[in-house]
Amino acid sequence: MKSASSNSPKSFHPDYYSVWKRCLKNSLLRELSFRSNFIITVITRTFWFAAQLILFEIIFNNVKSIADWSREEYFGFMATGMLISSIVESLFMPNVANFSELIRKGNLDFILLKPIDSQFLISTEKINLAMLNQTLLAIGLLFYSISKIDHPISLMNVALYLLLIVVGVTFFYSLMITLASTSVWFGRNQGLYDFWFYITVFSRYPQQIYYGNALADAIRIMFSFFLPILLVVTVPARLLLSKTLEPSWIVFWAPLSTLAFFVLSRRIFIWSLSKYRSASS
């Protein structure tokens, strides 16, 4: 006689990797269906990349350094920021930006009914493949920066750099999903979505420039130790280029604070879904 446990149905475990591959395939088919839009996006991002290089090339024709960053080192910092931003904007931004539309149109109900983690599906359904062009450009600029630096780069620094790139992507994703969660109450939160761009603009410049007066010190402290926007780009760039980190323990603070923020953003997302009222209710 079979036991009761042998007759019970097996628990379902979704294959997240297969789901992600399917999302990638669907995104590729979508891009191939609108080739002109893909080409225009690639050209636009390439133009923006070139404009940034030209701007700072002009600046370095008039100054030898920005804070303690030489021209070649600063380009390495720029490449790091562009690399992190391109990954975030390629993998997550199209989905998180669409979260409020899922709520407004009632399509979130269909996602919540699926036997898979809702945050995973909401965050990965679409992939902006055109943004990968900026990833390649950023990697090219990073190799240029490294090639112009006199001292060698150790494999340990490269490994830590790649780990901190993941930390940077995780931080910006956590910030994005936290802001998106407010859509449950606001319906549409375009203003907060724009706020993400406004607040992350601080990460485009190294932490070392925020000195000299009370306002600069306040920005440095706020966005280094409370919301580490200034660290997620500056720390990996300085580590890769073997530049001094002050204080030295800040290399640990960046990943630890990001991990805490990721856990908090996950809790905020789940809590916001518990307050969600179905479109049919």
C-alpha positions in Angstrom: 0.0 0.0 0.0 1.4 3.4 -1.0 1.9 6.1 1.6 -0.1 9.3 1.4 3.1 11.2 0.6 3.8 9.2 -2.5 0.3 10.1 -3.8 0.7 13.9 -3.2 1.7 16.0 -6.2 5.2 17.1 -6.5 5.9 20.7 -5.6 6.4 23.0 -8.6 9.8 24.7 -8.9 9.9 27.2 -11.8 13.0 27.2 -14.0 14.1 30.8 -13.7 16.9 30.5 -16.2 14.6 29.0 -18.9 12.1 31.8 -18.2 14.9 34.4 -18.6 16.1 32.8 -21.8 12.5 33.0 -23.2 12.3 36.6 -22.2 15.6 37.3 -24.0 14.3 35.5 -27.1 11.1 37.5 -27.1 13.0 40.7 -26.8 15.3 39.7 -29.7 12.2 39.0 -31.9 10.7 42.3 -30.8 13.9 44.2 -31.8 14.0 42.4 -35.2 10.4 43.4 -35.8 11.3 47.1 -35.4 14.8 47.3 -36.8 14.7 51.0 -37.5 13.9 51.8 -33.9 16.9 49.5 -32.8 19.2 51.3 -35.2 18.1 54.8 -34.1 18.6 53.9 -30.5 22.1 52.6 -31.2 23.0 55.7 -33.1 21.5 58.0 -30.4 23.4 56.2 -27.6 26.7 56.3 -29.6 26.2 60.0 -30.2 25.7 60.6 -26.4 28.8 58.5 -25.7 30.9 60.6 -28.1 29.5 63.8 -26.7 30.6 62.8 -23.2 34.1 62.0 -24.5 34.4 65.3 -26.4 33.2 67.3 -23.4 35.8 65.9 -21.0 38.5 66.0 -23.6 37.9 69.7 -23.9 37.9 70.0 -20.1 41.2 68.2 -19.8 42.8 70.4 -22.4 42.4 73.2 -19.8 43.1 71.3 -16.6 45.5 68.5 -15.7 43.2 66.7 -13.4 39.7 66.7 -11.8 40.3 66.3 -8.1 43.0 63.5 -8.1 41.8 61.9 -11.3 44.1 62.3 -14.4 42.6 62.3 -17.9 43.1 58.5 -18.4 41.9 57.7 -14.9 38.8 59.8 -15.3 37.9 58.0 -18.5 38.2 54.8 -16.5 35.7 56.2 -14.0 33.4 57.3 -16.8 33.6 53.9 -18.4 32.7 52.2 -15.1 29.6 54.5 -14.6 28.5 53.9 -18.2 29.0 50.2 -17.9 26.8 50.0 -14.8 24.1 52.3 -16.3 24.0 50.4 -19.5 23.4 47.0 -17.7 20.7 48.5 -15.6 19.0 50.3 -18.5 19.2 47.2 -20.7 18.0 44.5 -18.2 15.7 46.3 -15.8 14.6 49.8 -16.7 12.1 48.9 -19.4 10.3 46.6 -17.0 10.4 48.7 -13.8 9.2 51.7 -15.8 6.3 49.7 -17.0 5.2 48.6 -13.5 2.7 51.5 -13.1 1.2 50.6 -16.5 0.6 47.0 -15.3 -1.3 48.3 -12.3 -3.2 51.0 -14.2 -4.4 48.6 -16.9 -5.0 45.6 -14.6 -2.3 43.4 -16.2 -0.5 43.0 -12.9 -3.3 40.5 -12.0 -2.0 38.1 -14.7 1.6 38.2 -13.4 0.5 37.6 -9.8 -1.4 34.5 -10.9 1.7 32.9 -12.5 3.6 30.2 -10.5 6.8 32.2 -10.4 8.2 35.0 -8.3 6.4 38.2 -9.3 9.4 40.5 -8.8 11.5 38.3 -11.0 8.9 38.3 -13.8 8.2 42.0 -13.5 11.9 42.9 -13.6 13.0 40.6 -16.5 10.1 40.4 -19.0 11.7 42.8 -21.5 15.3 43.4 -22.3 16.5 46.5 -24.2 19.1 45.0 -26.5 19.9 48.3 -28.1 21.5 49.5 -24.8 24.1 46.7 -25.0 25.8 49.0 -27.6 26.6 51.3 -24.8 28.0 48.4 -22.8 30.4 47.6 -25.6 31.5 51.2 -25.9 32.0 51.5 -22.1 34.2 48.3 -22.2 36.2 49.8 -25.1 36.8 53.0 -23.1 37.8 51.1 -20.0 40.4 49.1 -22.0 41.7 52.4 -23.4 42.0 53.9 -19.9 43.9 50.8 -18.6 46.2 50.8 -21.5 47.3 54.4 -20.8 48.1 53.8 -17.1 51.7 53.1 -16.2 51.3 50.6 -13.4 50.0 47.1 -14.0 46.5 45.9 -13.0 46.4 42.8 -10.8 44.0 39.9 -11.4 42.7 40.4 -7.8 41.8 44.0 -8.6 40.0 42.9 -11.8 38.0 40.2 -9.9 37.0 42.7 -7.2 36.1 45.2 -9.9 33.8 42.8 -11.6 32.2 42.0 -8.2 31.7 45.6 -7.5 30.1 46.2 -10.9 27.5 43.6 -9.8 27.1 45.5 -6.6 26.5 48.8 -8.5 23.9 47.2 -10.8 22.2 45.7 -7.7 22.1 49.1 -5.9 20.6 51.0 -8.9 18.1 48.2 -9.4 17.1 48.3 -5.8 16.6 52.0 -5.9 14.5 51.7 -9.1 12.2 48.9 -7.8 11.7 50.8 -4.5 10.5 53.9 -6.4 8.4 51.7 -8.7 6.6 50.1 -5.7 4.9 53.4 -5.0 2.8 52.9 -8.1 0.5 50.7 -6.0 -0.7 53.9 -4.2 -0.1 56.5 -6.9 -1.3 54.6 -9.9 1.2 56.5 -12.1 4.5 57.7 -10.6 6.3 59.3 -13.6 7.5 62.0 -11.3 9.3 59.5 -9.1 10.6 57.7 -12.1 12.2 61.0 -13.2 13.5 61.4 -9.7 15.6 58.3 -10.2 17.4 60.0 -13.0 17.8 63.2 -11.0 19.3 61.6 -8.0 21.6 59.2 -9.8 23.2 62.1 -11.6 25.5 62.4 -8.6 27.1 59.1 -9.5 28.3 60.5 -12.8 31.0 62.4 -10.9 33.6 61.0 -8.5 33.2 61.3 -4.8 36.4 63.3 -4.5 34.9 66.5 -6.1 32.3 66.9 -3.2 34.6 68.8 -0.9 35.2 72.5 -0.2 32.0 73.8 1.5 29.2 72.7 3.8 26.8 71.8 0.9 29.4 69.6 -0.8 30.3 67.9 2.5 26.6 67.2 3.1 26.1 65.7 -0.3 29.2 63.5 0.1 28.1 62.2 3.5 24.5 61.7 2.5 25.2 59.9 -0.7 28.2 57.9 0.6 27.0 56.5 4.0 23.2 56.7 3.9 22.4 56.1 0.3 25.8 55.1 -1.3 25.2 56.6 -4.8 28.7 58.1 -4.8 30.4 54.8 -3.9 29.0 52.3 -6.4 30.9 53.9 -9.3 33.8 55.6 -7.5 34.9 52.5 -5.4 35.3 50.0 -8.3 37.0 52.5 -10.5 39.5 53.5 -7.9 40.1 49.9 -7.0 40.8 48.8 -10.6 43.1 51.8 -11.2 44.9 51.1 -7.9 44.0 54.5 -6.5 43.8 55.1 -2.7 40.5 54.6 -1.0 39.8 56.9 2.0 38.8 55.6 4.4 40.0 52.2 3.3 37.0 50.3 4.9 34.7 52.1 2.4 35.4 49.2 0.0 33.4 47.0 2.3 30.7 49.5 3.1 29.6 49.8 -0.6 28.7 46.1 -0.9 27.3 45.7 2.6 25.1 48.8 2.4 23.9 47.7 -1.1 23.0 44.2 0.2 21.0 45.8 3.1 19.3 48.1 0.6 18.5 45.2 -1.7 16.8 43.3 1.1 14.9 46.4 2.1 13.7 47.0 -1.5 12.5 43.4 -1.6 10.5 43.8 1.5 9.1 47.1 0.3 8.1 45.5 -3.0 6.3 42.5 -1.3 4.6 44.9 1.2 3.4 47.1 -1.7 1.9 44.0 -3.4 0.1 43.1 -0.2 -1.7 46.5 -0.5 -2.5 46.0 -4.1 -6.2 45.7 -5.0 -6.9 43.6 -8.0 -8.5 45.3 -11.1 -11.4 42.9 -10.7 -12.0 43.6 -7.0 
